[in-house]
Amino acid sequence: MNLTLATTALKKYFGYDQFRPLQADIIQNVFQGKDTLVLMPTGGGKSLCYQIPAITQEGVAVVISPLIALMKDQVEGLSANGIPAAFINSSLNQEQQRNVENALLAGYVKLLYVSPEKMVSQSFQPLLKRLKISLFAIDEAHCISAWGHDFRPEYTQLKFLKAQYPGIPIIALTATADKLTRKDILGQLGLQDPAVFIASFDRPNISLTVRPGQKRYEQIFDFLKQHPNQSGIIYCLSRKGCESLADKLNERGFKADFYHAELPAARRNKVQDDFINDRTPIICATIAFGMGIDKSNVRFVIHYNLPRNLEGYYQEIGRAGRDGLPSDAMLFFSYADLLSYREMFEQSEASSEQKELKIAKLERMFQFAEAPVCRRKTVLNYFGEPYDGQCGNCDVCKNPPKHFDGTVAAQKALSAITRTGQKVGMSLLVDILRGSNRREILENKYHQIKTYGAGREYGYDDWLYLLSQMLHIGLVEIAYDDHNFLRVTEEGNKVLFSGKQISLAMPLPKVKPGEKIFAPKVVEKSKTQLLREELLGRLQLLRRDLAIQHGIPPYTLFGDVTLQHLTDARPLSDAEMLEIEGVSERKLQLYGDAFIREIRQFVLEKTQAGERITGSTNFISYHMYLQGKSVDEIAQERGFSPQTIINHLATMYERGELINIDQWVSPEECDIIQGALPLFTEPYQVKPIFEHFSERYSFDQIRWALADFRKKSLKTVE
C-alpha cells in the first residue's frame, strides 16, 4: 500500500491536498502492519492517522473510544464525507444494533466505534471473530495508565487484543501523556516493536492567559463582550459553580447553559446538542464536558478554577481552535484552589502513592500558573519538548513583567513568618504585614511583633503575588501536614540572615474603577474588510440553515477554516469549489450549488452597487451574457475589448458553465484545431496555432477550441 492512495483518499473524502506533519509517516507505518503509539495535541489530526488506513484497506477498522458522544460525533463527521461508519454502544436498541451487525458482516462498514466496556465483554467477542479487521485503534490511550490523569480500569483489559489478534496492527493515540504514561501504555497493551510518533505539542494558534482569581466575574464579562457570538467552554470546579456562573452570564445578556454529572441524561444531551449546533454558544461545565465533542469552532476555553494537573489543562484548552484559527485560553487561579484540591485528594480512597502523584502534579500546575515566565515554554517543557525563546502569544510575553530588587519585601515576609513561630498561613501573614486588626492577630499578639504593619506599601493582592513567587523560587514552603502553615526554607534563611539578594516580578497594575480589562482596540476597517465580513456572515447563515435541513452540526458541514477560504477565494464554479481546503467530492455534491449560488449573488449585488470585487470579472461578463447581451455590448458597458470578453466567457466555459460556442467555432473546426495540439506544448498559446494554420482560423475560433479541449480534459480527469 503506497501513500499515493492515501493522499487521493485525503482529498476525495476530507478535501485536503496534503497531510500534516507526521501523519503520512504514521499512516505508512500502519500500512506496513506495525504497532504504533501516536502522541498528538488535541486538534492535531490524530483521527486521520487511522481513518485513512481504514478507508483504503480491506476490512473494518475497530476504534475503541471512551465516550458515546465522541463516537456519535466521529460517525456523523465520517458519514458527512461519504465514509461508511457506525458505532455499537448502549444508546442503540436491539433492532438498531442488529442492523449495524448485519452491515458489518456484509462488509458495508469501514470504521466501527465501540467503548472499552463493549470491547472486552464476552457478548461482543463472537461478532468480533466473524469480522475481517484491518486494524485496532485505541483512542484516549492515556486512560490505560494509572500514571495518567484520567485512568479508567477497563482500558487495562484491552491487552487481550494483541494476544488474540497478533497479526492485526494496533494504533494507540493520545493527546497528553508524559514519559511515564507513554511507557505504561506500551507495556499494558503489549505492543510489538512499536513505532512511537510524538508530534509537537505546541498549539501556537491558542493564546494563553493566566490571571489571579480576584474579580473573576468582571474579567469574564469583559472578555465575552470582546468576543461576541463565539463558541466557548468555561470550566468550573463544582456543579454549583457551573450553575451560578451560567445564571450570572444570562443575567448579563449572554446566552449560556450549564453541564455537570448530576443533570439527568436527557438534559445533558440537550445541552451538548445545543452547543454542538451553535444554538447555545457558552457552556459552563465541569471537566467531563467536551471530551466527547469534536467541535472544531470552539474559540475560547476559560478555566474558572485552577485545573488539577497540566495534562488535564492542556487537553481541555485543546478543545479550542481545533481548526487552527486564533483562539483563547484563559485560566484563573488562587491559593484557595490549591488547598481545595489538596483536601479533596487527601480525603480520597486512593493509595498513598497515587495521592502523592496527584499532589505533585497539582503543585506543578500551581507553579505554572504563578510563574511570571512564558506559558508555552513552561507547558512544552513539561511534556518533554524543549522550547527556546518567547512564544509572543501568552500574557507574559505580551506584557513582560518588570522586575525589581525584592530582597527587602522578602525579608519582611520571612521575618514575619519566623516571628510568629511559623504558625501562620498565607492569608493571615498578609494581614499581619498590612497591619490588620483581625481578631486572630490580636488574640495571638501578632500585632506586637516587629514586622506587624511593615508591608503597608503593598495591597493584599500584591502580597499574594509576591508570596507566590517566593514559594515558587523556594524561599518558603507549605507544611501540608500542619494546617498549611508557611515555613521558611534554607534558601529563605539565606535571604533573611545572609544578605542574599533576590529579584521579583513587580505586582500587576490595578485596574481603575470603570476601566475595562479587555479594552477594545478601535481600528477603522477598510472597505475590503467590511465586504469580507459581510460575505463571511452570509456564508455562516447559509451553513447554519443547511445544517438544520440535513440534521448535522454546522461545523460538520463546513468548518470555519473552509468558510474563510470560501470567503477569500469566492469560488464561482464546481472546479474552483473543489480547490478549497475542506471541500470533499461528497460535500461539493451536497452543498456546492448552494454556496456557489450565494457567492454569485453577493458578487452581483456588490458589482451593481459599484463595488469592485476582485477575481470575479469573468463571472460578471458571463452573467451579462446570460442576460442576452452580445460580446460587443458587454465590452462597451464594461470598458473592455471584445477579445477580453471572449476570454472571460471562454474561461467560464472551461469551468463547466453552459455556453453554446457554435456561434464562434463549429464542431468540425474544433476537431481540426484540437487535432493539431500534439504539435505544441502546454500551456497552449493562441498565436503559434494561428500561424500554424496560416491564419485560416481566427484568434476567437482558436481560443474557443482550446477552451473546449480543456473542458473535455477536466471531465476526463474527474
N, C-alpha and C positions, 0 to 999 in steps of 0.2 A: 504494500500500500504506500503510495507516494503522496507528498504534500500537495501536488497539483490538484488532486481530487478534493483534498481538504479545503484548499483555497477556493475552488469552484463552489463547494457547498457553503462556504462562509459568505460568498457574495450572493448566491442564489437564495439561501434561507434567512440570512441575517442582514444582508445589504452592506457588508463591509468589504473593502478591497484588500485589506491586509490584516495580519494578526498583530496583536500587541506583543510586547517583549515577553519571551519565554513560552508563549502559547504554542507556537509551531514546534518547538523542541519537545514540549510535554506531549503533544499530540503524536509526534513521531515515535516517542518512547512507548506510548500506548499501542500504536500500530504494530510495534515490534513485540507486543505481548509481554511487556515488562511491568513489574510493580512500580508504583510511583507515589511519592509524597509531594504535595503541592502546597506551598505557603504563599498566599497572595492576599493583599489587603482587601477589605470589603469594597466591591466595585471594581476590582482589578481584572475581572474576566475569568474567574475560576470555572464557571459553569461551561463555557465553551470548550474547556480542556477535555471534558468527557462527552459533551453533546455532539461535537463534530465527529469523533470516532464512532459514536453510537449511530449517527445518521449514515455514515459512509461504509460501515461494516455490516456483514450479515448477522442476523440475530437481534436480540433485545438487550439493551443496557439496563441493569438494575441499579437504581440510585437509592441509597439509604439516606433519608432526610429526617430530621428530628421533629418537625412541626407540620401539622396538617395544612396550615395556612401557607407555608412555604411551598409545599407540594402543589397546592392548588394554583398558586401564583406562577410557578415554573411551568406547569402543564398548560395554563392559559396562554402564557407567552409563547411557548413552542407551537401550540395549535394555531395561534395567530399568524405564525410564519409558515404554516402548512406542514408542520412536522407532527407525525402521529405519536402522541404521548398520552399516558394515563397514570392514575395512582390507585392504590388499594390501601384504604385505611378505614377507621371506624365511622367516617362520615357517609360511607356508602351503605345502602340497604342490600339485601341478599340478591335481588334482581340486578342491581347496578354492578355489584361485584361479579356476578356470573357473566354479565355482558363483557366486562373487562377481561375476564379469564378466557372467554371464547375468542375475543380479538387477539389476545396474546398467543393462544395456541394456533390460531390461523396465520400468525406472522404479520399482523397488521400494525403492531405497536413496536416502535423503535426505542422508546425510553419508558421504563416503569418505575415510578416513585413509590417507596414503601418506608414505613417507620422502622426503627431498630427493633421495636417490640414485635411487629409483624414479621420481620425478617427472621427472628430467632424462634418464632412459635412453631410448634410441631404441625399445626394445621396448614401452614403455608409451604412446608417442605415438599409435599407431593407435586404441587404446581411448579415449584422451582425446578424440580428434577426433570420435568417434561419440557422445559423451555430450552431453546438454543441461546445461550447467554454469551454476549460479545465481551462484556466487562462488568465489573462491580465498581461503583463509585460511592465512596463514603464521605458525605458532606458533613461539615462541622466536626471534623475528626478529633479536635481537641477534647470533645466530650468523652473520649475513651480513657483519658488520663486523669488520675486522681490529683496530679500536679497542676492540671489545667484550672481555669477559672469557672468552668461550667460542667463539672463532672457528672456523667449520667451512667450509672452502673450497667444498664442494659447494653451499652455500647461494648463493654468488655467481652460480651458473649459472641461478638462478631468474628472472633478468631477462628471459628469453625469454617469460615469461607475458604481460607487457604488450605485447610485440611481436606475438605470435601470437594473443592473445585480447584485443584492445584494448577490446572492448565489455563485458567481464566485470569487475566490481569486484574489487579486491584489498584484503583487510584484513590488515595485518601487526600482530602482537601480541607484546609482550614485557613482562616484569616488571621488568627492570633495564636501563637504558640512560642514560648521561649525554648531554649535548648533542651531543658529537662523534659518538657512536654513532648517535643519532637521525638526524642529518643524513646519515650514511653509509647508513643503512637506506633512506631516501627516494631517495637517488641511485642506490644499487645496484639497487633494484627498478624504477626508472624510473616511479614512481607519478605520475599526472597530477593536478595541482592537489589534492593530498591534504588531507583534514582531519586534524589531529593532536589527539588527545584524551589529556590527561595527568591521570590520577586522582591523588588524594593518595596518596603512598607510605606514609603513616602507618598502622601496624597497632597501634592502641592496646591491643588485647587481649593483645599479646605483651609480657611483662615482660622487659626487657633487663638482663642482669647480666654484668659483666666482672670477672675475678679474676686476680691474679698466678698464675703456673703452679706455685707451690710446693704440695706435698701435694695434687695433683690427685685422686689415687685416693680419698683420705679425703673430700674435698669432694664428689665424685661419689656415693660411697656414702651420705653423709649426705643428699644431695639426693634420691636414689632412695627412701630409707626414708620420706621425707615425701611421696612421690608414688607410692604403691603401685598396681600394676595399670594404670599409664598407658603408652600407646604413646609411644616416643621414639627419636630418632636421635642417636648420638654420633659425630661426625665426627673422624677421626684423619688425620694427615699420611701415615703409612706403612701398608703392608699388615701388617707385623709388629706395629705398634701396635694395629691393629684386633683381631688375633687375641689378643694379650696381654691387652688390656682386657676382651674378651669372656670369656676364661678366668677372669680375676680376679672379674668380676661373677658368673659362675656359681658360683665357689667361695664367694662371699658370700651365695648363695641367691637371686640374681636370675636371671631367665630371659632370656638374651641369646644372640645369634649374631653372626657377622661376615660382611662382604661386601667383596670387592675384585676387581679385574680379573683376577687370577691364578687365581681359582677356576674350575673347569670350568663351562660354561654351565648344565648341569643343576643343579649345586649353587647357583649364583647365583639361578636361577629359583625353586628351592625356598625359599631364604632370603627372597626377596622375597615369595613367595606366603604363607609363614608369617606374615610381618609384616602383609601386607595383610589377612589373615583373622584377625588377632588371636591367632594361636597362639604367636607369639614377640613379646613387647611391645617389646624393646630390641634395636636393631641398632647394632653398632659398624662403621663403614664409612668408606671413602674417599669423596671428594666426588661420585663418579659415582652413588652410591646416592641414590634418592629422586627423581631427575629424571623418572623415568617413572611416578611414583606420584601419583595424585590423592586419596590417603587423607586424609579430612577430619578425623580424630580423633587426629592426632599432637599430643600435649600438651606435648612439650618437644623442643628441639634443643640439644645441647651440642657445642661445639667444643673438643675436647681440645687442639688446637693453633691457633695464630693463622691465620685464613684469609689467602689471598694478596691479596685486594682487597675493598673494601667492596661491590662489585656481587655478588660471589660470596657474601659473608657474608649480605647481605640476602636474596638469593634462597634460600639454604639455611635461614635461620631462618624464611623464609616458608612452609616446609613444615609448620610448627607452627601450630595454631589456624586452619586454613583455614575452619572452621565458625564462626569469630567468638567462640568461647568462650575464657576465660582460658587462656593458655599461657605457657611459659617458654623463654627463650633464654639460655643461659649460655656464656660464652666465657672460655677460659683463654689466657693469653699469656705469653711470656717473650722476653727478648732473644735467646736461643738460636734460637727460632723464626725470628726476623728474619734471623739470619745463615744459617740453613739454606736459607731461600728465596733469599736473595741468591746464595749459592753455586750453587744449582740454576739460577737464571736466567743467571748468568754462564757456566755450562758448556753451556747450551743452544745450539742451532744457529740461533736466531732472529737477525734483523737487529739491528744496534746500536740502531736506532730503537725496535724492539719491546722490546728489553731495557730501555732507558731508561724506556719506558712502564710496563713491569711493575714495575720497581723503584720508580718514582714512586707507583704505586698501592699497592704494598706498604708504603711508608713512610707513606702516608696512613692505611692500615689500622692500622699500629702507633700512630700518633698518636691515632686514635680509641680504641684500647684503653687507652692510658696516660693520656689527658687526664681529669682529675677534673671533667668537666663533663657536663651532661645528655646521655645517649647518643642519645636520639631527636633532640634538636636537632642534634647533630653529623651524624648519618647523613642526616637530611632535608635539611639544608643542602647536603650533598654532592650530592644529587640535584636541587638547584636549587629546593627547596621551603622557603621561609623559615618558621621556627618560633620564635615568641616564647614566652617564659616557660619553665617547667619542666614536664616531662611527668608527674611524680609516679609513674611506673611503671618506673623503672630504678634500679639500685643507687645511683647518685649522688644522685638526687632523694630516694630513700627514706632514705638516710643521708648527708646533705651533709657533705663533708669539712671539718674545721676547718683554717683556715689560720693560719700563724704567720710571723713575720719570719724568712725563710730565708736572709738575707744571709750570716750567719756560716758556716752549713753550706755554702753555695755557694762561699764564699771558700776554705774548707778544701779542697773538691774541686778547684776551679780552680787553686789554688796547687800541689796535689799533681801535677796534670797538667803544669803548667808546669815544676816542679822535676824531673820525670822526662824532660824533653825531649820531652814529648808523644808518648811511645813506649809507652803502656800502653792496654790495653782496659778495658772496664768492670769485669770481674771482678777483674783484678789491681789496679785502682785502689781498689776497695772493700777488698781485703785490706791494701793499704798504709794506708788511712785507719784501719782497725781494728787495725793493729799485728800482722799475721800474721807468722809465721816461715817462710812459704812459701819454698821453695828459690830460686825465681826472684827473689824480693825480695832475698834475701841476696846472690845472685850478681851482681846489678846494683847493689848497695849502696844500694837504695832505702830501707833501714832507717836510713840516715844523713841523709835529708833532713828538713827541719824539720817537715813535716806528717805524718811517719810516726807512726801511732797517735793522730793528733789527732781522729779521729772515733769513738772508742770508745763514745760515748754512744748511737750508733745501731747496731742489728743489721745483719747482712748484707742481709736482705730490705728493711729500711728504707732503706738506702743505695741499693739498686737503684731503689726507688720514688722517692726524691728525685732521683737522677740522671736517671731517665726524664723527670721534669718539667723538669729543666734542659735536657735535649735538646729537649723539646717547645717550650719558650719561647725556644730559640735561644741559650743560654749556651754550649753545646758542640755539636759536630757529630762525625760518624763519618767517618773517612777510609777509605771503602770500597776505595779503590785502594792503601791502605798498611796491610794487616793489620788493618783495622777499629780502628785506634788512635783515641783521642779527641783532638780539637783544641779549643782554646779559641777562641771566636769573638770578633768585635769587641764584641758585647753582653756576652760573658763578661768581657772585659778591663775594661769599664766597672764591672762589679761588683767585680772583683779590685783595680783600681787607682784608680778614680774615685769610689768610695763610693756607687755606685748601689744602691738598696735593692730587694729582691725579696720577694715573698710566695710561699710554697709550701704545698701541702696537707700536713697532718700525716700521718705514716705510720699505716696502719690498726692498731688494737689487735690484739695477738696473741691467738690462740685458746688458752685454757689447756688443759693435758692433760686429756683426758676430756670437754672441753666440745664440744658439737655445734655445727657451723657453722650448720646449719639446724635450730635447736631448735624443736620444735613448740609452737605456742601452744595450750594446753589450754583449750578453750571448751566448756562443757557445752551439748549440743544440746537444743533444745526437742522436745516430742512431735511437733509438726508436721514438724520437720526429719527426725526419725527415720522417720516414716511416709513422707515423700517419698523418702528414701534407699532405703527398703525397696522401694517400688514401682518406682523407677528401676532398682534391681538386678534385679528380676523382669523388667522390660521388656528390659533388656540381655541377660539369659539367653535370653529368647524370641527376640530379634533374632538372637542367635548360632545358635540351633537352626534357625530358619527359613532363615538364610543358608546353613547347611550343607546343608539339604534342597534349596535352589534352586541351590547351587553358585556363590554370588556372595559378595563381601566384605560383612561386616556393615554397614559404613558406606554401601555402595551401596544396601542395603535401606532403611535409615533412618539419617540422620546423628545425631550426638549432640545437636544442637540440637533436632531433631524429637523425639527421645526425651524431652528435658527439657520440651518443650511438652506432650507427651502426659502426662507425669508431673504437670505443674501443672494442665492443663485436665481431665484424666481424661475424655475423650470416651466416651460410652456409646451412641452411635448413629453410623450412617454419615454423617449430615449434620454432626454435631459433629466427626467424624473429618476430614472434608474441609476443615474450617476451620483445621486445624493446618498450620502452615508446613512445607512439605516433603512433604506427603501429596498426591500426584497422583491422578488418577482411576484410573490403572493400578495404582498401589500400594495404593489402597483396595480395588480388586478382588482383588488377590493376597493381601494381608496384613491387611486391615482387620478381618475377623472374628476372627482370632487375637488381635490386640491388644485389641479391644473385649472379647472374652471374658476375657482376663487381667485387664483393668482392672475389669470387673464382679465377677470372683471376688475380687479384692483388696478392693473396696468392701464386698462381702457379709461376708467374713471379719472385717474390722475393725469393721463395724457390729454383728455378732453378738458381738464381743468387748467391746462397749461403747464403742468409739471413735466420735467424731463426725467424719464425713468430709464436709467442706463441698462443696456443689454436687452432691450425689448423692441428695438427698431424693426427687426424682421417681422415680429408679430403684428406691429401696428400696420405695416404695409399689407400684410396678409388679411387683417381684419377689414381694412378698407376695400381690398379686392373682393372679399365675401359680400360686402355691401353693394357690389355691382359696379364699382369704379374701375376704369381702364388703367393700364400702366401709365399712360401719359397723364391722366387726371391725378393719379396718386403722386406721380413725380412732381407735377406742378404744385399740388397742395402742400406737399412735404418739403419742397425745395431741394429735391434730389434729381439726378439724371435718370432717364428711363432705364439705362443699363443697371444702375444701382438698385432700382425697384425690382428688376428681373432677378438680381442676385438675392434680394430679400425673399422673394417668392420661391425661388429655387431652393434656398436653404430650408424654408418651412416644408417644402415638398419632400426633401431628403429626410426630414424628421418625422414623416408619416402623415402629414396633412393632405387632405383630398383636394387636388388641383388637376383640372383637365389640361394637360400640357399639349394636346394635339394642335392647339391654335399656334403654337410656337415651333413644334417639331413633330413630324409624323412618326408612327411606329417603325416604318421602314427606314427612315433617316436615323432613328435611334439605333437600330440594329447595325447599320453601316458604320456609324461613328464609334459605337461601343466595340465593334469587331476590330477596330484599329488600335484600341487601347493597349494591347500587349506590346506594341512597338514603343510605348512611352513608359516612363517611371512615375510612380506616385510621389508626391501629390500631383495629380494631372493639372497641367496648365492649358488654358484655352488657346493661347497664341500659337504654340507649336503644332497643335492639332489643326488649327485654322490653316496654317501654312502647308501642312502635310496634304490636305485635301485641295490645295491650290485655290483657296478661297471659295470653294464650291458651297460650303455651309457657313452660315453667319455665326458671329460670336454667340448670339442668343440661342441658336439651334444647338451649338456645341455645349453651351452652359446647361441647357435643359437635358441633353443626352447624358451629360456627366451626373447631373442630379438624379436622373432615373437609374443610372448604374449604381450609384452609392446607396440609393433607397433599396434596390434589389439585394445589394451586398449585405446591408444591415439586416434584412429579413432572413437571409441565408444564415448569418451568424446566430441570430436568435433561435 
